[in-house]
Amino acid sequence: MASNSSIKFTIAFNDPDLEPEDLDEQAQHLVSELKQMDEVDEVDRVIDPNPPEGNKSMGGFVVGLLSAEVSMANAKKLLGFLGDRLGAKPIEFTVEGNGKKLSVKANSREELESAIKAAQDFLAA
């Protein structure tokens, strides 16, 4: 795979113990952290294509969901960053690159480490 290929990550915070506002706050916080990373080409919240009528509090975004785009060369750095920042949070993420897609869920640091390894292997294939 060419090193200039773009890899897209979609990250969902899905802790069942948290209120939607808290999940959204986690997503917003991660977006601001990722925007400060030189390795990340693009990062933003995911716009809700069908927002509930009268929903103004979440601003038309899908609660707790964000997407980031990085080059193939920086994908491993992003995965390492996610492992450091999200180790104990229940999350779900999707990695898309080179016409392939991998979705993984993690509810603990161990599961996240396994998911990140699976994503790294997936990107290396």
DAQUIVEN-V766068 format. One record per residue. N is the residue number from 1. RES is the residue in one letter. SS is DSSP state (2 for helix, 1 for strand, 0 for the rest). PHI is phi in degrees with one decimal (NA if undefined). Layout:
# DAQUIVEN-V766068
N/RES/SS/PHI + N/RES/SS/PHI
This chain:
# DAQUIVEN-V766068
1/M/0/NA + 2/A/0/-68.5 + 3/S/0/-73.7 + 4/N/0/-95.5 + 5/S/0/-65.6 + 6/S/1/-90.2 + 7/I/1/-114.1 + 8/K/1/-108.3 + 9/F/1/-111.6 + 10/T/1/-120.4 + 11/I/1/-119.1 + 12/A/1/-121.4 + 13/F/1/-84.0 + 14/N/0/-138.1 + 15/D/0/-68.8 + 16/P/0/-66.9 + 17/D/0/-85.1 + 18/L/0/-102.8 + 19/E/0/-75.0 + 20/P/2/-52.9 + 21/E/2/-63.1 + 22/D/2/-70.1 + 23/L/2/-61.6 + 24/D/2/-66.0 + 25/E/2/-63.7 + 26/Q/2/-61.4 + 27/A/2/-63.3 + 28/Q/2/-61.8 + 29/H/2/-63.3 + 30/L/2/-65.8 + 31/V/2/-58.4 + 32/S/2/-65.0 + 33/E/2/-65.2 + 34/L/2/-67.7 + 35/K/2/-64.2 + 36/Q/0/-85.2 + 37/M/0/-86.4 + 38/D/0/-64.1 + 39/E/0/-71.1 + 40/V/1/-91.5 + 41/D/1/-74.9 + 42/E/1/-150.5 + 43/V/1/-150.6 + 44/D/1/-166.5 + 45/R/1/-72.0 + 46/V/1/-94.6 + 47/I/1/-74.7 + 48/D/0/-76.8 + 49/P/0/-69.1 + 50/N/0/-133.5 + 51/P/0/-65.5 + 52/P/0/-60.0 + 53/E/0/-60.9 + 54/G/0/78.6 + 55/N/0/-80.4 + 56/K/0/-116.0 + 57/S/0/-66.0 + 58/M/0/-98.4 + 59/G/0/66.7 + 60/G/0/80.2 + 61/F/1/-101.4 + 62/V/1/-71.9 + 63/V/1/-61.6 + 64/G/1/69.8 + 65/L/1/-123.3 + 66/L/1/-144.6 + 67/S/1/-131.1 + 68/A/1/-138.1 + 69/E/1/-126.2 + 70/V/1/-137.7 + 71/S/1/-76.2 + 72/M/2/-56.4 + 73/A/2/-64.0 + 74/N/2/-99.5 + 75/A/2/-60.5 + 76/K/2/-65.3 + 77/K/2/-63.8 + 78/L/2/-64.8 + 79/L/2/-62.0 + 80/G/2/-63.6 + 81/F/2/-61.3 + 82/L/2/-62.3 + 83/G/2/-61.1 + 84/D/2/-67.9 + 85/R/2/-83.7 + 86/L/2/-115.4 + 87/G/0/-48.8 + 88/A/0/-104.5 + 89/K/0/-98.1 + 90/P/0/-69.3 + 91/I/1/-137.7 + 92/E/1/-136.7 + 93/F/1/-141.4 + 94/T/1/-121.4 + 95/V/1/-117.5 + 96/E/1/-124.6 + 97/G/1/-168.9 + 98/N/0/53.7 + 99/G/0/76.3 + 100/K/1/-117.9 + 101/K/1/-140.8 + 102/L/1/-132.1 + 103/S/1/-115.7 + 104/V/1/-136.9 + 105/K/1/-122.5 + 106/A/1/-144.2 + 107/N/0/-117.9 + 108/S/0/-153.7 + 109/R/2/-59.2 + 110/E/2/-63.1 + 111/E/2/-64.1 + 112/L/2/-65.5 + 113/E/2/-61.4 + 114/S/2/-64.4 + 115/A/2/-64.3 + 116/I/2/-66.4 + 117/K/2/-62.4 + 118/A/2/-61.3 + 119/A/2/-66.5 + 120/Q/2/-64.3 + 121/D/2/-62.9 + 122/F/2/-59.8 + 123/L/2/-69.3 + 124/A/2/-77.2 + 125/A/0/-70.5
